[in-house]
Amino acid sequence: GMKSNGTKTYAKKKMDKNKNYFIELTARNLAAANRLNPPKSNYSVWIVVENGMTKNIGQLTIRNAKKATLKTTTPFNVKEIFITAEDQGNLNYPTGVEISRTTLEK
């Protein structure tokens, strides 16, 4: 097993019948944002799409420290997903510290 305490993220992508992409992101070992040093208010989730643009797809809700998930549907073919710790929500571009990044296949 892995000994690391680092955050691990996993993402799944599949196309639905409307040609949108269903994305499911799971992050493990994520501390509550308000316990970071310095404290932050939320974890924002970002996708990087084929043309290189970055888009905010929402915030991670942490119900327990072991696992946080986000599910969303997007018309964009997602190449990467990353998580940042932010002072506010609904940002148009990331301003905070990047916590984790994962690349999607295909």
Secondary structure, 3 states (H helix, E strand, C coil): CCCCCCCEEEEEEEECCCCCEEEEEEEECCCCHHHCCCCCCEEEEEEEECCCCEEEEEEEEEEECCEEEEEEEECCCEEEEEEEEECCCCCCCCCCEEEEEEECCC
